[in-house]
C-alpha cells in the first residue's frame, strides 16, 4: 500500500523535472518546497504509526516542527516568482524583517 510520502516523492520529482526549464531561482524554490513537503509527510507518517512510548513524544515534536518547515517552504515558490518585480522585492524585504517596521 502506497503512503502519502511516496506520492509526495513522485510529485516532487515531477515538480523538479518541470522546474529544470525555469530560472535557477525557481529551480531552487522547487527543491526547497519539495524537501519541505517530503520531510513533513515522512515525519507525520512516522509519528502516526509509532506506538505510544517516549520515542513517540519526540516524534511529535519533530512532526510539529516539520509543519512549520513546510509552511516556510511554501513561501519559497511565490517569493521566487515575485522577486523580480520592485513590489515583489519590497514584499520579500518586508517579510524578512518580520513583517513590520522595528520600533526603537
PyMOL commands that set and color helices and strands:
alter all, ss='L'
color gray80, all
select helices_A, chain A and resi 4-19+24-49+54-82+86-96
alter helices_A, ss='H'
color red, helices_A
deselect
rebuild
show_as cartoon
